Amino acid sequence: MKMINKLQVFWFSICFGAVSFIQAQPGTAKLTPGYSFPSHQVKVEVPAKFSGQFNANRQLTIPVGYKIRVFHTGGLSKPRFMSFDPKGVLHVADQTAGKVFALPDKNGDGVADTMFEVAGNFSISHDVKFYKGAMYVTNERRVWKLTDNNADGIYENRSIFIDNIAEGATQPGGGHRTRTLVFDSVNAKAYLSIGSYCNVCREEFRAIIERYNDDGSGRETFATGVRNAVGMDIQPSTRKLWANNNGSDNQGNEVPPEWFDVVRKGGFYGYPFAYGNQVYFNMNANSTYQALLPITPQDSAMVRKMIQPGALIRAHTAPMAVQFLNSSFPSDMKHGMLSALRGSWNAPGAHRGFSVIYLHLKSPTDTVVSYVANFVTGFLTDSVNRVYWGRPVGLAANNQGSVFISSDEGSACILQLYRDNQSGVGKTETSAGLKLSPNPVSSILHVHANQSIKKITVFDARGRLCGTFNTTLIDFQGWPDGVYAIKAEMGDGTAQQAKFVKCN
């Protein structure tokens, strides 16, 4: 009995502080649990055509089973969001140049054949989208609709799709001048994010997400209290709009956490009064917060509408693009999403972001993120002095399991993260059987091996069957603490076994 108690104390010491999925209550802001993919540090591959234009010693840490290379560099000043046209050609909006460029890769070798301008003369061209044969480009005060009548790839005809964005705002201009556009083709709707004017202030017609019919008519305010939703995407199965948010500054290094959530019609998301699940800011932090006082009954009623977001990550990471994945990605990832974190100035001595993260959803209809994991890191080389060689902004995923990443500072380029067909995604670089991480586990356990896994069965310490799974990411939240055994049936017909410890 004494030995058992000592063992329990030992495991408790290892698992102390482990995160769980308990729903945060009003007045709290609970960060989403973290997870670590099996990963490796690799050099960014530099194709011969870009030799001398890109530092050949750049390194990034990416998931095992992937490689990364320069898809294009040179001639871009501030590449932001990207989209594929109906023919599969990648396009990028260059914010500073005020242009949209096409980057065809006709031979499919993972290197842009060329880069050419398809449309220009824009102001702050942050986003580009394709919908029903037309190309759409966002500006601060206007969204343009462009068509290519002779199919030469140049969009020579343009008309105004949305005009006078933030019309009626008492403070035009200011910060957060980028606009993000998302189409929902199933419901024939379009969504537009309009960022706030300032760090925190009372304002109208900004810090909102608007919804339109897909012909540009029917403008309505869809959600409020959204300080700056740079990233938005439609969840494929539910057709729900997801967005992220860039939180305000001058509340400390960890406040407010950045959120990801389903955007609900009539929803209020906290700005400028609160964050998380109804957590009020310190209104004495500085004069800009003090200027919000007094908090009125109407303000309080809006804050009471807030609920725990679908995910919360560390403050001041500055989330940019959101990209849902598809069936070309590993089965355990295909329902989740990626987001680029550009990184903020407002975390002195502890800068973070400058990466791409993965947010896991258990099912195609889930609205709560189970965990967040680093997907691509290494752009930030000195977190104290904020030294970096790239700042991820835009994301685009194709149907071959590749992810394209735009960097708008440090190195203005587009990278391609692609599958390593020789090793296979999810496989480890060792041939030593099953590996379980983390072990001990409080919630999500990742089972990985040097070959494909067909089925996993779990037994308790007495040999009783506890469950059968066809996924290598297993949620053990709520299971009793103890020692368990895993049996994995492999793709070659063999079986491998391992043990793990579950503790809260």
MOURPE-V968423 format. One record per residue. N is the residue number from 0. RES is the residue in one small letter. OMEGA is omega in degrees with one decimal (999 if undefined). NEAR is the number of other ideal C-beta (glycine too) atoms within 8 Angstrom. Layout:
{{N,RES,OMEGA,NEAR} {N,RES,OMEGA,NEAR}}
//
This chain:
{{0,m,179.2,4} {1,k,179.4,5} {2,m,178.6,6} {3,i,-179.9,7} {4,n,178.2,8} {5,k,178.8,8} {6,l,179.6,8} {7,q,178.3,9} {8,v,179.3,8} {9,f,-178.7,8} {10,w,177.9,12} {11,f,-179.7,9} {12,s,178.2,7} {13,i,-171.8,8} {14,c,-177.5,11} {15,f,-180.0,6} {16,g,179.8,4} {17,a,-177.5,9} {18,v,178.5,8} {19,s,-175.1,9} {20,f,178.7,8} {21,i,-176.8,5} {22,q,178.6,6} {23,a,-179.9,9} {24,q,176.7,6} {25,p,-177.1,7} {26,g,-179.2,6} {27,t,176.2,9} {28,a,-174.7,11} {29,k,178.7,11} {30,l,177.2,9} {31,t,179.7,12} {32,p,177.5,12} {33,g,179.8,8} {34,y,179.8,10} {35,s,172.0,9} {36,f,164.7,11} {37,p,-172.2,12} {38,s,176.9,10} {39,h,178.1,8} {40,q,-177.2,7} {41,v,170.5,10} {42,k,174.2,7} {43,v,-179.2,12} {44,e,179.9,8} {45,v,177.5,9} {46,p,-175.3,10} {47,a,-176.7,4} {48,k,179.1,5} {49,f,178.3,13} {50,s,-177.9,9} {51,g,178.5,4} {52,q,-177.3,6} {53,f,-178.8,13} {54,n,-175.3,6} {55,a,-179.1,7} {56,n,178.6,5} {57,r,-179.7,11} {58,q,175.4,9} {59,l,174.5,12} {60,t,-174.0,11} {61,i,179.3,12} {62,p,172.7,9} {63,v,-177.6,13} {64,g,177.9,10} {65,y,168.0,11} {66,k,-179.8,10} {67,i,-177.8,13} {68,r,174.3,13} {69,v,175.5,15} {70,f,175.0,14} {71,h,169.4,12} {72,t,-179.0,11} {73,g,175.8,7} {74,g,177.8,4} {75,l,179.8,15} {76,s,179.2,8} {77,k,-178.9,11} {78,p,-175.9,17} {79,r,-173.7,16} {80,f,-174.2,13} {81,m,175.0,16} {82,s,173.1,10} {83,f,173.9,11} {84,d,-177.3,10} {85,p,178.8,6} {86,k,179.8,4} {87,g,178.6,6} {88,v,179.6,11} {89,l,175.7,15} {90,h,-179.8,16} {91,v,174.7,16} {92,a,177.7,17} {93,d,-170.3,15} {94,q,-177.5,14} {95,t,-179.5,6} {96,a,-176.5,10} {97,g,-175.7,11} {98,k,170.1,12} {99,v,-178.6,17} {100,f,172.3,13} {101,a,-178.6,13} {102,l,-177.4,14} {103,p,174.0,9} {104,d,-171.0,13} {105,k,-178.2,5} {106,n,174.2,5} {107,g,-178.2,5} {108,d,178.3,5} {109,g,177.8,10} {110,v,178.9,12} {111,a,-179.8,11} {112,d,-177.9,7} {113,t,172.7,6} {114,m,177.7,10} {115,f,-178.2,7} {116,e,177.8,9} {117,v,176.9,12} {118,a,-177.6,14} {119,g,-179.9,8} {120,n,176.0,5} {121,f,175.2,13} {122,s,-179.9,6} {123,i,-178.5,10} {124,s,-173.0,17} {125,h,-172.3,11} {126,d,174.8,14} {127,v,179.5,15} {128,k,174.2,10} {129,f,-177.1,12} {130,y,176.8,10} {131,k,173.7,5} {132,g,-179.4,6} {133,a,174.7,9} {134,m,-178.8,16} {135,y,-178.8,16} {136,v,-177.4,14} {137,t,168.4,15} {138,n,-179.3,12} {139,e,-174.1,9} {140,r,-172.3,7} {141,r,170.7,10} {142,v,-178.1,15} {143,w,171.3,13} {144,k,-176.2,12} {145,l,178.9,14} {146,t,178.8,10} {147,d,-171.4,13} {148,n,-176.4,6} {149,n,173.8,4} {150,a,177.6,5} {151,d,179.7,5} {152,g,179.0,8} {153,i,-176.6,8} {154,y,-170.7,11} {155,e,-177.9,8} {156,n,-178.9,8} {157,r,175.0,9} {158,s,-178.6,7} {159,i,177.1,8} {160,f,174.6,8} {161,i,-177.5,10} {162,d,174.5,6} {163,n,177.1,6} {164,i,-176.8,12} {165,a,177.7,10} {166,e,-179.2,6} {167,g,178.2,6} {168,a,-178.5,11} {169,t,-178.8,5} {170,q,177.8,10} {171,p,179.6,5} {172,g,179.5,5} {173,g,-178.7,9} {174,g,175.0,8} {175,h,-173.6,11} {176,r,178.9,9} {177,t,178.6,13} {178,r,179.1,14} {179,t,-176.1,14} {180,l,177.8,12} {181,v,175.9,11} {182,f,169.6,12} {183,d,-173.8,13} {184,s,-178.6,8} {185,v,-177.9,5} {186,n,176.2,6} {187,a,-179.9,7} {188,k,174.4,10} {189,a,179.7,13} {190,y,-178.7,16} {191,l,176.8,15} {192,s,-179.2,15} {193,i,-175.3,12} {194,g,-178.5,14} {195,s,179.0,16} {196,y,-165.7,12} {197,c,175.7,10} {198,n,168.6,9} {199,v,175.4,11} {200,c,174.0,12} {201,r,-176.8,5} {202,e,176.4,12} {203,e,174.3,6} {204,f,175.0,9} {205,r,-174.7,13} {206,a,-176.6,14} {207,i,167.1,12} {208,i,179.8,16} {209,e,174.1,12} {210,r,-179.3,12} {211,y,162.4,15} {212,n,-174.7,9} {213,d,171.0,12} {214,d,178.5,5} {215,g,179.5,10} {216,s,171.5,6} {217,g,-178.7,6} {218,r,174.4,7} {219,e,173.4,7} {220,t,-174.5,7} {221,f,179.7,12} {222,a,-178.4,14} {223,t,-179.3,10} {224,g,-178.2,14} {225,v,-169.9,15} {226,r,179.4,16} {227,n,-179.3,11} {228,a,-179.4,14} {229,v,-178.8,12} {230,g,174.9,13} {231,m,174.5,14} {232,d,179.0,11} {233,i,174.8,11} {234,q,-168.7,12} {235,p,-173.6,8} {236,s,-175.1,7} {237,t,-173.3,8} {238,r,175.6,9} {239,k,176.6,9} {240,l,170.7,14} {241,w,176.5,16} {242,a,169.2,14} {243,n,-175.6,14} {244,n,171.2,14} {245,n,-175.2,12} {246,g,-176.8,13} {247,s,-176.6,11} {248,d,173.1,8} {249,n,172.9,9} {250,q,-178.2,11} {251,g,-174.2,5} {252,n,-174.9,9} {253,e,-177.9,6} {254,v,-7.3,11} {255,p,172.6,13} {256,p,177.0,14} {257,e,-177.4,16} {258,w,168.7,14} {259,f,-176.5,18} {260,d,167.6,10} {261,v,178.1,9} {262,v,-176.8,15} {263,r,177.7,6} {264,k,-178.1,6} {265,g,-178.5,6} {266,g,175.4,10} {267,f,-169.1,11} {268,y,165.5,14} {269,g,-175.3,13} {270,y,2.0,12} {271,p,-169.9,13} {272,f,-166.7,12} {273,a,179.6,10} {274,y,178.7,11} {275,g,178.3,17} {276,n,174.9,14} {277,q,176.8,10} {278,v,-179.2,11} {279,y,173.1,9} {280,f,168.7,15} {281,n,-174.4,8} {282,m,176.5,10} {283,n,-177.2,5} {284,a,174.6,8} {285,n,-172.5,6} {286,s,-178.5,5} {287,t,176.0,11} {288,y,178.3,14} {289,q,-179.2,9} {290,a,178.0,8} {291,l,-176.9,12} {292,l,1.3,6} {293,p,172.9,3} {294,i,-175.0,9} {295,t,174.1,6} {296,p,177.6,5} {297,q,175.9,6} {298,d,-178.1,9} {299,s,179.1,9} {300,a,176.7,8} {301,m,-179.6,11} {302,v,179.5,13} {303,r,176.2,8} {304,k,-176.5,8} {305,m,173.7,13} {306,i,177.9,5} {307,q,179.8,8} {308,p,177.9,11} {309,g,175.0,10} {310,a,171.1,12} {311,l,176.7,13} {312,i,-174.1,12} {313,r,-179.1,9} {314,a,169.9,13} {315,h,173.7,15} {316,t,174.3,12} {317,a,179.8,11} {318,p,-179.9,16} {319,m,-173.2,13} {320,a,169.8,11} {321,v,-178.0,15} {322,q,172.6,12} {323,f,-179.9,12} {324,l,-175.4,11} {325,n,-173.3,9} {326,s,177.1,4} {327,s,177.7,9} {328,f,-179.4,10} {329,p,-173.4,7} {330,s,-179.7,5} {331,d,-176.3,9} {332,m,-165.7,10} {333,k,177.7,11} {334,h,-175.1,11} {335,g,-177.4,11} {336,m,173.0,13} {337,l,171.6,15} {338,s,175.2,16} {339,a,177.3,15} {340,l,-174.9,15} {341,r,-179.3,13} {342,g,-175.3,14} {343,s,174.4,12} {344,w,-164.0,4} {345,n,173.1,7} {346,a,-172.8,11} {347,p,178.7,6} {348,g,-177.8,6} {349,a,-176.2,8} {350,h,-179.3,14} {351,r,-171.4,12} {352,g,178.2,12} {353,f,-173.4,14} {354,s,170.2,14} {355,v,-179.4,15} {356,i,174.9,12} {357,y,177.8,13} {358,l,-170.2,14} {359,h,170.2,16} {360,l,-174.5,13} {361,k,-175.4,7} {362,s,-179.5,6} {363,p,-180.0,9} {364,t,-176.6,6} {365,d,178.9,9} {366,t,176.6,8} {367,v,-179.7,8} {368,v,-177.9,11} {369,s,179.0,13} {370,y,177.6,12} {371,v,-179.2,13} {372,a,171.1,11} {373,n,179.9,12} {374,f,175.0,12} {375,v,177.7,14} {376,t,177.7,11} {377,g,176.4,10} {378,f,179.2,15} {379,l,-175.9,15} {380,t,177.2,7} {381,d,-175.4,8} {382,s,179.3,7} {383,v,-177.1,7} {384,n,178.5,4} {385,r,175.6,10} {386,v,-176.1,6} {387,y,175.4,13} {388,w,176.9,8} {389,g,176.6,12} {390,r,-178.0,12} {391,p,-178.7,17} {392,v,-175.0,13} {393,g,177.4,15} {394,l,172.7,17} {395,a,179.7,11} {396,a,177.4,13} {397,n,-177.1,10} {398,n,175.0,5} {399,q,177.5,7} {400,g,177.8,9} {401,s,176.8,11} {402,v,176.6,12} {403,f,-174.8,16} {404,i,174.8,14} {405,s,174.5,15} {406,s,-173.5,16} {407,d,176.3,11} {408,e,-174.8,8} {409,g,169.8,9} {410,s,176.0,10} {411,a,-171.8,11} {412,c,172.4,14} {413,i,-179.5,18} {414,l,175.3,12} {415,q,172.0,13} {416,l,-172.9,12} {417,y,-176.5,13} {418,r,173.5,10} {419,d,-174.4,10} {420,n,-179.8,5} {421,q,-178.2,4} {422,s,179.5,8} {423,g,-179.0,9} {424,v,176.6,12} {425,g,178.0,10} {426,k,178.2,12} {427,t,-179.8,9} {428,e,179.3,6} {429,t,178.2,6} {430,s,-173.2,4} {431,a,173.2,5} {432,g,-177.0,8} {433,l,170.6,11} {434,k,-178.2,12} {435,l,177.8,12} {436,s,-10.0,9} {437,p,177.5,7} {438,n,13.8,8} {439,p,-178.1,11} {440,v,174.4,13} {441,s,-178.2,12} {442,s,-174.2,14} {443,i,175.2,14} {444,l,177.3,13} {445,h,176.9,11} {446,v,-179.9,15} {447,h,-174.5,11} {448,a,-179.1,14} {449,n,173.3,8} {450,q,-175.5,8} {451,s,179.1,7} {452,i,-177.6,12} {453,k,-175.9,7} {454,k,178.8,9} {455,i,173.1,15} {456,t,-176.8,11} {457,v,179.6,14} {458,f,175.8,11} {459,d,-174.8,11} {460,a,179.3,7} {461,r,177.1,4} {462,g,-179.5,6} {463,r,179.6,6} {464,l,-179.2,7} {465,c,-178.7,8} {466,g,177.2,6} {467,t,-173.1,8} {468,f,173.5,9} {469,n,177.7,6} {470,t,179.3,8} {471,t,171.8,10} {472,l,-172.0,10} {473,i,-179.9,11} {474,d,179.3,8} {475,f,175.7,11} {476,q,179.1,9} {477,g,176.6,3} {478,w,177.1,8} {479,p,175.8,4} {480,d,177.9,9} {481,g,179.5,8} {482,v,-179.1,9} {483,y,176.0,14} {484,a,178.0,12} {485,i,172.2,15} {486,k,-178.3,11} {487,a,174.9,14} {488,e,-172.0,11} {489,m,-178.0,13} {490,g,-179.5,7} {491,d,178.2,5} {492,g,178.3,5} {493,t,178.6,6} {494,a,176.1,7} {495,q,-176.2,10} {496,q,175.9,9} {497,a,178.3,12} {498,k,174.4,8} {499,f,179.2,12} {500,v,176.1,12} {501,k,175.1,13} {502,c,-179.6,12} {503,n,999,6}}
//
